[in-house]
Amino acid sequence: MVESFQFIFWEALKALALVVAALLAVKAARPLASRDRRGLLLYAVVLVLTAVGAQTVGKDVAAEVYAESVPKNLDRHQYALAYSNGLRAVELRPGNLYYWQMLARAKFAMRQFGSLLADEPAFQSLSPKGLGEEDVLRFTYARYFLGQYEQVVSITRQIEQQNPGYPKSYVLTGMAETALRHYSDAERDFLQALKILPAQQDAVEGLAQVYFLEGDTKRALTVLDATAHYDFPPATRRRFEELKALYGQ
């Protein structure tokens, strides 16, 4: 369900639209119905078509409201509610890519990675020119969390070819390569991400982790110390200090 006020408002609007449309159709077709049987038949057809059209409009409005509720639910950490709203929007209008994207965001937040990947064919059918970068990255992260590291590297390499200035793809490549223990490759990709965006937190942590896993604690600490030259938020600063304490043990 969506928030009570929104749900009641849009459901009432849907009913009102149906009633108003039907009344207008009755008024317009009534003179025809009084003339002969064909006019009466036309009158009935107009009523049916009007009702169907009003119902269609109502579903469009309801689907939009369900979908627009998803980001708000996620901001409030109402993940189950976000999922149910996203699913309802897709059920009402399965041909709308935006509604699938809202459902995907909810599934990702709930860590339903297998279910998210099962929706990938629907995205592809609704994206004849190819998936958007954000969609591709979300599916690729799902593969990473499912341990499909080789696939992740293959996909992110394609992203890097198409958009070499996108740091997140290098970070994700480095994460997958770290999981595969390809440390030199991971180091290269984390450094490339930091070259593009020096204040990329995940790249900093990834690079420090690579050095630590290679047994070079000194270089790991040097990476974290180097963050003092950049403007990171307090929470990120605390995270770096925690890692320094961990690596320095």
N, C-alpha and C positions, 0 to 999 in steps of 0.2 A: 504493500500500500504506500501511497504518497502521503505527505502531511495531510491531516484531516481537512484543513481549510481548502487546500488546493483540490483535493479529491472531490469534495462536496461541490465546490464552485464549478469545476469543469464538467462534472456529471450533470449538474443542474443546467449548465449552458448547453450541453448536448441535447438534453430533453427539450429545452426551450427552442433550440434551432429546429428540432423535428416538428414541434407543434406549429411554429410560425410558418415554416415552409409548407406544411400540409394545409394550413388555412389559406395561404396565398394561392396554392394550387387549386383548392376547392373553389375559391372565388373566381379564379380565371376560367376554370373549365365548366362551371355550373351552367352557363347559357347553352353550351353545346349539349350537355346531358339532357336538357329539357326538350330538344328537337326530335331526336330519334334514337334508335338502339345503338347505332354506330357512335353517336355522340356520347351515349352512356358508357360504352366500352372505352372510348378515349378518355372519358372522365376517370374511370377506374384505373386505367394505365397510368395516367398522370399522377394519381394519388400514390400508386405503388412506386413509381420512379422517384417521386419526391421524397417518399419515406426512405428509400434506399440511399438516395443522395445525401439526405440529412444524416443518416446513420454513418455513411462513409466519412463525412466531415467530422462527425463526433469521434470516430475512431482515430482520425488523423490528429485531432486536438488532444485526445487522451494519450496517444502514443508519445506525442511531443512532451507532454507534462511528465509522464513517467521517465522519459529519457533525461529531461532537464533536471530531474530530482537526483540523478545519480551522482554528479559532482558534489552536490550539497551533502548527500549522505556520506560520501567518502571523506569529505572535510571534517565531518563530525564522527568519523570512525564507525559509522553505522553500516558495516560491510554487508550483513545479511539483507538489510533493507535496500542497499544499493543494488545488490544482485537481483532481488525480486522485482525492483522497478525496471532495471535494464532488461530482464527477461520478459516482462510484460510488454515493454515497448517493442521488442523484437517479435513477440507473438502477434501483436496487433498489426505491425507493418514490417514483415521480414525482408522487404525489398529496399529498406533504407539503411545504407552503410553506417550512417552516424549512430543509429540505434545499436547496431552490432558493436561499434566502437565503445559505446557506453557500457554495454554488457561485458566487453573484454576488459575494460578498466576495473570493473567490479570483480570479475573472476581473478584477475591478476592480484588485486588487493587481498583476496581470500586464498591466494596460492593454489587455485584450481588450474594448475598449468596443463594437465592432460586435457581437461575439458576445453580450455582456451585453444589449444592446438587443434582440437576436433572441429572448431569453428573456422579454421583457416580457409577451407574450400569455399565457405560462404563469402568471406572477404574477397577471395580471388574472383568469384563470379560477379561480384558487385564492383570490382575494380578492373575493368577491361584494359586500362592503360598501365596496370601494375599497382601493387600496394604502395601506400604512402610510407615515408621513412619511419614515422612513429609506429605504424602498425607492424612493419617489418621488425623493428627493434623490439617491440613487445613480444612478438612471437619468438624472436631469437633469445631473449632473456628467459622465456619459458623453457626453451630447449636447454639453456644453460642450467637452470635449476633442476631439470630432469636428468642432468648428467650427459646430455648429448653434445659433448664438447667438440668433436670433430665437425659436426654439422654447424655448430656455432661459428667456428673459424672459417668454414667455407662461405657462409652467408655474410659474415662481417667483412671478409676480403672483398666481396662484391660491392658492399656498401662503400668501402674505402675507395674503390676504383671510381665509383659514380660521384662520390663527394669526399675528396681527400682532406677537406678542412673540417670534418665532423669528428670532434674528439671522443664522443661517446662510443663510436664504433671501435676505435683503437683500445679503449678501456675494456670493452667487452671481449675483444679478441685476446687482450692480455690476460684477462681473468680465465678464459678457457684454456689458453696455453699454459698458465700456471697450474691449472688442474691436471693438464696432460704432462706436467713436469718438463715442458719445453721452456726452460727458464730464460735462455738467451733470447728467444723469440718474444717472450713476454716482456722482457726488459726493453727491447726495441720498441714495442708498441706502446708501453706506458710512457716511455720517453717522448715518443711522437705525440701522444695526447697532451703531455705537459708542454711540449714545444708550441702546440696550438693554443692551449689554455693553461698557463702555469698554475692557476688556482683551482685546478680540477682535483677535488678531494679524493675521489676513487682512484685516480691515477697515482697520486702521492702514496696512498695506502698500498696500492698494488705493487708499486715499484719497491717500496720498503719491504714488503712481504717477500718479494722475489729474492732480494739480497739476503734476507734473514733465512729463507729456506735453503739458499746456497751456502749458508754458514758464514756469511760476511756480515756480522752484526754491526761492525763499524760503519759500513756503507748504508745499512738500513737506518741507523741513527742519524747519519749525515743527511739523508733525504728528509727525515722528519724535522731536523734542525733547520734546514733550508726554508721551511715554510714560514719562518719568522719574517721573511722579506715580503710576504704577501698578506693581503687583508682577508683573513678567514673569520667566520663568525665564532663567538665564544664556545658554542657546543662543539664545533669542529676542532678548536684549539684543545679542548679537554680530551677529545678523542685522540689527538696526536700525542698528548702527554701520557695517556694511558698506554698507547702503543710503545712509546719510548721506555716506559717503566717495564713493560712486558719484555721487550727485546733486550733491555739492559740487564736483566736478571742473570 
